[in-house]
Amino acid sequence: MSQLPAHALPSYLDAEHLGPWGVYLQQVDRVTPYLGSLARWVETLKRPKRALVVDVPIELDNGKIAHFEGYRVQHNTSRGPGKGGVRFHQDVTLSEVMALAAWMSIKNAAVNLPYGGAKGGVRLDPRNMSHSELERVTRRYTSEIGVIIGPTKDIPAPDVNTNAQTMAWMMDTYSMNEGATATGVVTGKPIALGGSLGRVEATGRGVFVVACEAARDRNVPVPGAKVIVQGFGNVGGTAARLFHEAGAQVIAAQDHTGTVHNGAGLDVHKLLAHVAATGGVAGFSGGQALDNAEFWTLETDFLIPAALESQITEANAAKVRAKIVVEGANGPTTPQADDILHDNGVYVVPDVLANAGGVTVSYFEWVQDFSSFFWSEEEINQRLERIMREAYAGIAQVAREHKVTLRTAAFIVACTRILQARQVRGLYP
């Protein structure tokens, strides 16, 4: 990001520690020279349209009153209603949620979905809360942000530590407050409430699809390829399973519990069962424990970071020995690390393209809810794969034309679409 004096920075930024939002601003600055006449509108991308901070008070099971801080940020709605997940995590901050909302704007535009970008979060550690306490938090949070969400305004979805049950509570709370059932207010719902088949695996499936497209471009055969995966939940676990079933060898997996490694390939199906039973990869008998830092140094064809943001940094980027990095998580690579990977010949498929499978199937769910007509899982997977392949092909073509990375190309495509919409809509009043 261009250097600004401290007094010129917005109140939510710190001159020394810009955080995830500062990373996003650096990315926008990098793409601005490619926007031509649309660059006059670029400040639109650097300011969230709306940021709501709410108090979420609940009564705990022990009778005490606890207060949690919640956020909902709508970054841009020029191309359609806001769309983005809600995460429950002890490290959630406004800077993080703003950045995630902005990346959703880019992601939705990159794959040409008719959405803007939004994101939400509540700062709490769900491991320390009961099922009923999480329900009370979810319902109170939904009531507090209810003034800005809705099927045609802003549609939340699951994210870190939230799931279909969370979305059911959100839908029910919003519907009760509206006095009518509104299935389209959230996506990622249970099938019984208008959820879509294929949604749970959609993000991981999208990661695998674009990884295969990148592999074709880079002449890396998927059968027999080595794969390492950070994060072994819905995204990383699904991608790992699909790689495994395609004949690749998943040689290492890492999550919050530790790292397991097997040079001959982990049995992914058994590892998924182990994670479901124990909550993490640690202790899996089909592999050896590995120091977490060594994970990044493993020689591999594919590295799939599918955990949290800022995992590949200046500190470890030079140690990465992967041919292709496919970002399953949001913002896992810092701009400085991006440069190091590029200089070292590592081909990076950016998050705003690689993990767009989830929001794509969320879009399918939203469309199905409006029409009350539902598709088969086979139809959904076929539509998802077509959209992901077309998006990759278009972005890769822009990368070749401008001789830039896939990330910069994705931002060129997305920012152009967003700012074209902003320009033709004009300013009101």
C-alpha positions as CSV (number, residue, x, y, z in Angstrom):
1,M,0.0,0.0,0.0
2,S,1.2,3.5,-0.7
3,Q,2.6,5.1,2.4
4,L,0.4,7.5,4.2
5,P,1.1,9.7,7.2
6,A,-0.6,8.2,10.3
7,H,-3.1,11.1,10.5
8,A,-4.3,10.4,7.0
9,L,-5.1,6.7,7.7
10,P,-8.8,5.8,8.3
11,S,-9.5,5.3,12.0
12,Y,-9.7,1.5,11.7
13,L,-6.1,1.3,10.5
14,D,-2.9,1.5,12.5
15,A,0.2,2.9,10.7
16,E,2.4,0.1,12.0
17,H,0.0,-2.9,11.8
18,L,-2.3,-2.7,8.9
19,G,-3.7,-6.2,9.4
20,P,-5.8,-8.1,6.8
21,W,-7.4,-4.9,5.5
22,G,-4.0,-3.4,4.8
23,V,-3.1,-6.5,2.8
24,Y,-6.2,-6.1,0.7
25,L,-5.4,-2.4,0.1
26,Q,-1.9,-3.4,-1.1
27,Q,-3.6,-5.8,-3.6
28,V,-5.8,-3.0,-4.9
29,D,-2.8,-0.7,-5.3
30,R,-1.1,-3.3,-7.4
31,V,-3.9,-3.7,-9.8
32,T,-4.8,0.1,-10.2
33,P,-2.3,0.7,-13.1
34,Y,-4.3,-1.9,-15.1
35,L,-7.7,-0.3,-14.7
36,G,-7.4,2.5,-17.3
37,S,-10.1,5.1,-17.1
38,L,-11.9,3.2,-14.3
39,A,-9.0,4.1,-12.0
40,R,-10.8,7.3,-11.1
41,W,-13.3,5.1,-9.2
42,V,-10.7,3.0,-7.4
43,E,-11.4,4.7,-4.0
44,T,-14.7,2.8,-4.1
45,L,-12.8,-0.4,-3.6
46,K,-10.8,1.0,-0.7
47,R,-13.8,1.9,1.5
48,P,-16.4,-0.5,2.8
49,K,-20.0,0.6,2.0
50,R,-21.2,-0.2,5.5
51,A,-19.6,-1.6,8.6
52,L,-21.8,-2.6,11.6
53,V,-20.3,-3.4,15.0
54,V,-22.9,-4.9,17.5
55,D,-23.0,-6.0,21.1
56,V,-24.2,-9.6,21.5
57,P,-25.3,-10.1,25.1
58,I,-26.5,-13.6,26.2
59,E,-27.2,-15.5,29.4
60,L,-24.7,-18.3,29.8
61,D,-25.8,-21.8,31.0
62,N,-24.5,-20.9,34.5
63,G,-26.7,-17.8,34.7
64,K,-24.1,-15.2,34.1
65,I,-24.4,-12.5,31.4
66,A,-21.7,-12.4,28.8
67,H,-21.1,-9.9,26.0
68,F,-19.5,-10.7,22.7
69,E,-18.6,-8.3,19.9
70,G,-20.1,-9.0,16.5
71,Y,-19.5,-7.5,13.0
72,R,-21.2,-7.4,9.6
73,V,-19.5,-5.5,6.9
74,Q,-20.9,-4.9,3.4
75,H,-17.9,-3.9,1.2
76,N,-19.6,-3.3,-2.1
77,T,-23.1,-3.9,-3.5
78,S,-22.7,-2.3,-7.0
79,R,-23.3,-5.7,-8.8
80,G,-25.9,-7.1,-6.4
81,P,-26.7,-7.9,-2.8
82,G,-23.9,-8.5,-0.4
83,K,-22.8,-12.1,0.0
84,G,-20.4,-13.7,2.5
85,G,-20.0,-15.9,5.5
86,V,-20.2,-15.5,9.2
87,R,-17.3,-16.8,11.4
88,F,-17.2,-17.5,15.1
89,H,-13.6,-17.2,16.3
90,Q,-11.7,-15.8,19.2
91,D,-9.4,-13.7,16.9
92,V,-12.1,-12.0,14.8
93,T,-11.4,-8.3,14.3
94,L,-13.0,-5.5,12.3
95,S,-9.9,-5.3,10.1
96,E,-10.2,-9.0,9.3
97,V,-14.0,-8.9,8.6
98,M,-13.5,-5.8,6.4
99,A,-10.8,-7.6,4.4
100,L,-12.9,-10.8,4.1
101,A,-15.8,-8.7,2.8
102,A,-13.6,-7.0,0.3
103,W,-12.2,-10.3,-0.9
104,M,-15.8,-11.5,-1.3
105,S,-16.5,-8.6,-3.6
106,I,-13.4,-9.6,-5.7
107,K,-14.3,-13.3,-5.6
108,N,-17.9,-12.9,-6.7
109,A,-16.9,-10.6,-9.5
110,A,-14.0,-12.8,-10.6
111,V,-16.4,-15.7,-11.2
112,N,-19.1,-13.3,-12.5
113,L,-21.7,-14.0,-9.8
114,P,-24.4,-11.2,-9.4
115,Y,-23.3,-10.4,-5.9
116,G,-21.4,-7.8,-4.0
117,G,-19.1,-8.7,-1.0
118,A,-20.0,-8.9,2.6
119,K,-18.7,-10.8,5.7
120,G,-19.6,-11.2,9.4
121,G,-18.2,-12.5,12.6
122,V,-18.5,-12.8,16.3
123,R,-15.4,-12.8,18.6
124,L,-15.8,-15.9,20.7
125,D,-14.2,-19.3,21.2
126,P,-16.9,-21.8,20.3
127,R,-14.8,-24.6,22.0
128,N,-15.7,-23.0,25.3
129,M,-19.4,-22.7,24.7
130,S,-22.3,-25.2,24.8
131,H,-24.7,-25.9,22.0
132,S,-27.4,-23.9,23.6
133,E,-25.1,-20.9,24.2
134,L,-24.0,-20.9,20.6
135,E,-27.7,-20.9,19.6
136,R,-28.4,-17.9,21.8
137,V,-25.3,-16.1,20.4
138,T,-26.4,-16.8,16.8
139,R,-30.0,-15.7,17.4
140,R,-29.0,-12.5,19.2
141,Y,-26.4,-11.7,16.6
142,T,-28.9,-12.2,13.8
143,S,-31.4,-9.9,15.5
144,E,-28.7,-7.2,15.8
145,I,-27.6,-7.3,12.2
146,G,-31.2,-7.9,10.9
147,V,-31.5,-4.3,9.9
148,I,-29.0,-4.7,7.1
149,I,-29.4,-8.4,5.9
150,G,-32.1,-9.9,3.7
151,P,-32.6,-12.0,0.6
152,T,-32.1,-9.0,-1.7
153,K,-29.8,-7.0,0.6
154,D,-27.1,-9.3,2.1
155,I,-27.1,-13.1,2.4
156,P,-24.9,-14.7,5.1
157,A,-23.4,-18.2,4.8
158,P,-21.3,-20.6,6.9
159,D,-17.6,-19.8,7.5
160,V,-15.1,-20.8,10.2
161,N,-16.8,-22.5,13.1
162,T,-20.3,-22.1,11.7
163,N,-22.3,-24.6,9.8
164,A,-25.8,-25.6,8.5
165,Q,-27.2,-25.6,12.0
166,T,-26.0,-22.0,12.5
167,M,-27.7,-21.0,9.2
168,A,-30.9,-22.7,10.3
169,W,-30.9,-20.6,13.5
170,M,-30.2,-17.4,11.5
171,M,-32.9,-18.1,9.0
172,D,-35.4,-18.9,11.7
173,T,-34.6,-15.8,13.7
174,Y,-34.8,-13.5,10.7
175,S,-38.0,-15.1,9.6
176,M,-39.6,-14.7,13.0
177,N,-38.7,-11.0,13.1
178,E,-40.0,-10.5,9.6
179,G,-43.2,-12.5,10.3
180,A,-42.7,-14.7,7.2
181,T,-40.4,-17.6,6.3
182,A,-37.5,-16.3,4.3
183,T,-35.4,-19.2,3.2
184,G,-33.3,-17.0,0.9
185,V,-31.8,-14.9,3.7
186,V,-28.9,-17.3,4.2
187,T,-27.3,-20.1,2.3
188,G,-25.6,-23.2,3.5
189,K,-28.8,-24.3,5.2
190,P,-29.9,-27.9,5.9
191,I,-31.6,-29.5,2.9
192,A,-34.8,-29.6,4.9
193,L,-34.9,-25.8,5.0
194,G,-34.1,-25.2,1.3
195,G,-30.4,-25.9,1.3
196,S,-28.7,-27.1,-1.8
197,L,-27.2,-30.5,-2.5
198,G,-23.5,-30.3,-3.0
199,R,-23.0,-27.2,-0.8
200,V,-20.9,-28.8,1.9
201,E,-18.3,-30.1,-0.5
202,A,-18.5,-27.1,-3.0
203,T,-15.5,-25.1,-1.8
204,G,-13.2,-28.1,-1.7
205,R,-14.5,-29.4,-5.1
206,G,-13.8,-26.0,-6.6
207,V,-10.3,-26.0,-5.3
208,F,-9.7,-29.4,-6.9
209,V,-11.2,-28.3,-10.2
210,V,-9.0,-25.2,-10.6
211,A,-6.0,-27.2,-9.3
212,C,-6.5,-29.6,-12.2
213,E,-6.8,-26.7,-14.7
214,A,-3.6,-25.2,-13.3
215,A,-1.9,-28.6,-13.5
216,R,-2.8,-28.8,-17.2
217,D,-1.3,-25.4,-17.8
218,R,1.9,-26.3,-15.9
219,N,2.3,-29.8,-17.3
220,V,1.9,-31.5,-13.9
221,P,0.0,-34.8,-14.1
222,V,-2.5,-35.2,-11.3
223,P,-2.2,-39.0,-11.0
224,G,0.9,-39.7,-9.0
225,A,1.3,-36.0,-7.9
226,K,2.3,-35.2,-4.4
227,V,-0.1,-33.0,-2.3
228,I,0.2,-31.4,1.1
229,V,-2.9,-29.8,2.7
230,Q,-3.1,-27.3,5.6
231,G,-6.6,-27.4,7.2
232,F,-8.5,-30.6,7.1
233,G,-12.1,-29.5,7.4
234,N,-14.7,-29.2,4.7
235,V,-12.4,-27.4,2.3
236,G,-9.0,-29.1,2.8
237,G,-10.6,-32.5,3.6
238,T,-12.8,-32.5,0.5
239,A,-9.9,-31.3,-1.8
240,A,-7.6,-34.0,-0.3
241,R,-10.2,-36.7,-0.9
242,L,-10.7,-35.7,-4.5
243,F,-7.0,-35.6,-5.1
244,H,-6.7,-39.0,-3.5
245,E,-9.5,-40.4,-5.7
246,A,-7.8,-39.0,-8.8
247,G,-4.6,-40.9,-8.1
248,A,-2.5,-38.3,-6.3
249,Q,-0.6,-38.9,-3.1
250,V,-1.5,-36.7,-0.1
251,I,1.7,-36.9,1.8
252,A,1.1,-34.5,4.6
253,A,-1.8,-32.8,6.4
254,Q,-1.8,-30.1,9.0
255,D,-4.4,-28.5,11.2
256,H,-4.7,-26.8,14.6
257,T,-3.8,-30.1,16.3
258,G,-0.5,-30.8,14.5
259,T,1.0,-32.3,11.3
260,V,1.0,-35.9,10.0
261,H,3.3,-37.1,7.2
262,N,3.6,-40.2,5.1
263,G,6.0,-40.0,2.1
264,A,4.1,-43.0,0.5
265,G,0.8,-41.2,0.8
266,L,-1.8,-40.9,3.6
267,D,-5.0,-43.0,3.4
268,V,-7.2,-39.9,3.1
269,H,-10.5,-41.8,3.8
270,K,-9.1,-43.2,7.1
271,L,-7.6,-39.8,8.0
272,L,-11.0,-38.1,7.4
273,A,-12.6,-40.7,9.7
274,H,-9.9,-40.0,12.3
275,V,-10.5,-36.3,12.1
276,A,-14.3,-36.8,12.5
277,A,-13.7,-39.0,15.6
278,T,-11.0,-37.0,17.3
279,G,-11.3,-33.4,16.0
280,G,-7.9,-33.2,14.3
281,V,-5.2,-34.9,12.4
282,A,-2.9,-35.4,15.4
283,G,-2.4,-39.0,16.5
284,F,-3.4,-40.5,13.1
285,S,-1.8,-44.0,13.0
286,G,-1.2,-43.9,9.2
287,G,1.4,-41.3,9.4
288,Q,4.2,-39.8,11.5
289,A,4.1,-36.6,13.5
290,L,6.0,-33.8,11.9
291,D,7.0,-30.4,13.3
292,N,4.6,-27.8,12.0
293,A,7.3,-25.6,10.6
294,E,8.7,-28.5,8.5
295,F,5.3,-28.9,6.7
296,W,6.1,-25.9,4.6
297,T,9.5,-27.3,3.5
298,L,8.2,-30.5,2.0
299,E,8.8,-31.1,-1.6
300,T,5.5,-31.4,-3.3
301,D,3.6,-30.8,-6.6
302,F,0.6,-29.1,-4.9
303,L,0.3,-27.1,-1.6
304,I,-3.3,-26.4,-0.5
305,P,-3.4,-23.8,2.3
306,A,-7.0,-24.3,3.5
307,A,-7.0,-22.9,7.1
308,L,-6.8,-19.2,8.0
309,E,-5.3,-16.1,6.5
310,S,-1.6,-15.1,6.6
311,Q,-0.1,-18.6,6.8
312,I,2.5,-18.1,4.0
313,T,4.6,-15.1,5.0
314,E,8.0,-13.6,4.4
315,A,9.2,-15.9,7.2
316,N,8.4,-19.2,5.4
317,A,7.7,-18.4,1.7
318,A,11.3,-19.0,0.6
319,K,11.1,-22.5,2.1
320,V,8.1,-23.5,0.1
321,R,9.0,-26.3,-2.4
322,A,5.7,-26.7,-4.2
323,K,5.2,-26.3,-7.9
324,I,1.6,-25.1,-7.5
325,V,-0.1,-23.4,-4.6
326,V,-3.9,-23.5,-4.6
327,E,-5.4,-21.2,-1.9
328,G,-8.4,-22.9,-0.3
329,A,-8.4,-20.4,2.6
330,N,-9.1,-16.7,2.3
331,G,-5.9,-14.6,2.3
332,P,-3.4,-17.3,3.2
333,T,-0.5,-15.6,1.4
334,T,0.7,-12.1,2.3
335,P,1.8,-9.8,-0.6
336,Q,5.4,-10.0,0.4
337,A,5.2,-13.8,0.4
338,D,3.4,-13.7,-3.0
339,D,6.4,-11.9,-4.5
340,I,8.8,-14.5,-3.0
341,L,6.8,-17.4,-4.4
342,H,6.6,-15.7,-7.8
343,D,10.3,-15.1,-7.9
344,N,10.9,-18.7,-7.0
345,G,8.7,-20.0,-9.8
346,V,5.8,-21.2,-7.7
347,Y,2.5,-20.9,-9.5
348,V,-0.2,-19.5,-7.2
349,V,-3.9,-20.0,-7.9
350,P,-5.4,-17.2,-5.7
351,D,-8.1,-17.6,-3.1
352,V,-10.5,-15.3,-4.9
353,L,-10.6,-17.8,-7.7
354,A,-9.6,-21.1,-6.1
355,N,-12.1,-21.2,-3.2
356,A,-15.0,-19.6,-5.1
357,G,-16.8,-22.9,-5.4
358,G,-18.6,-22.4,-2.1
359,V,-20.1,-19.1,-3.0
360,T,-21.0,-20.4,-6.4
361,V,-23.1,-23.2,-5.0
362,S,-24.5,-20.7,-2.5
363,Y,-25.6,-18.7,-5.5
364,F,-27.3,-21.9,-6.8
365,E,-29.0,-22.3,-3.5
366,W,-30.3,-18.8,-3.5
367,V,-31.6,-19.2,-7.0
368,Q,-33.3,-22.5,-6.1
369,D,-34.9,-20.9,-3.0
370,F,-36.4,-18.0,-5.1
371,S,-37.8,-20.4,-7.7
372,S,-38.7,-23.2,-5.2
373,F,-37.3,-25.6,-7.8
374,F,-34.3,-27.7,-6.8
375,W,-31.6,-29.4,-8.9
376,S,-29.9,-32.7,-8.5
377,E,-26.4,-33.0,-7.0
378,E,-25.1,-34.1,-10.4
379,E,-26.5,-31.0,-12.1
380,I,-25.0,-28.8,-9.3
381,N,-21.6,-30.3,-9.6
382,Q,-21.6,-30.0,-13.4
383,R,-22.7,-26.3,-13.2
384,L,-20.0,-25.6,-10.6
385,E,-17.2,-27.2,-12.6
386,R,-18.2,-25.3,-15.7
387,I,-18.2,-22.0,-13.9
388,M,-14.9,-22.7,-12.2
389,R,-13.2,-23.8,-15.4
390,E,-14.5,-20.8,-17.4
391,A,-13.4,-18.4,-14.7
392,Y,-9.9,-19.9,-14.5
393,A,-9.6,-19.8,-18.3
394,G,-10.6,-16.2,-18.5
395,I,-8.3,-15.1,-15.7
396,A,-5.4,-17.1,-17.0
397,Q,-5.8,-15.4,-20.4
398,V,-5.7,-12.0,-18.8
399,A,-2.5,-13.1,-16.9
400,R,-0.9,-14.0,-20.2
401,E,-2.0,-10.8,-21.9
402,H,-0.6,-8.6,-19.2
403,K,2.3,-10.9,-18.1
404,V,1.1,-10.8,-14.5
405,T,0.4,-13.3,-11.8
406,L,-3.0,-15.1,-11.6
407,R,-3.8,-13.0,-8.5
408,T,-3.2,-9.7,-10.2
409,A,-5.2,-11.0,-13.2
410,A,-8.1,-12.0,-11.0
411,F,-8.1,-8.6,-9.4
412,I,-8.0,-6.9,-12.9
413,V,-11.0,-8.9,-14.0
414,A,-13.0,-8.4,-10.8
415,C,-12.1,-4.8,-10.2
416,T,-13.0,-3.9,-13.8
417,R,-16.4,-5.6,-13.4
418,I,-17.1,-3.9,-10.1
419,L,-16.0,-0.4,-11.2
420,Q,-17.9,-0.7,-14.5
421,A,-21.0,-1.3,-12.5
422,R,-20.2,1.6,-10.2
423,Q,-19.6,3.9,-13.2
424,V,-22.7,3.1,-15.2
425,R,-24.9,3.3,-12.0
426,G,-23.4,6.7,-11.2
427,L,-23.7,8.5,-7.8
428,Y,-26.9,9.1,-5.9
429,P,-28.0,11.7,-5.0
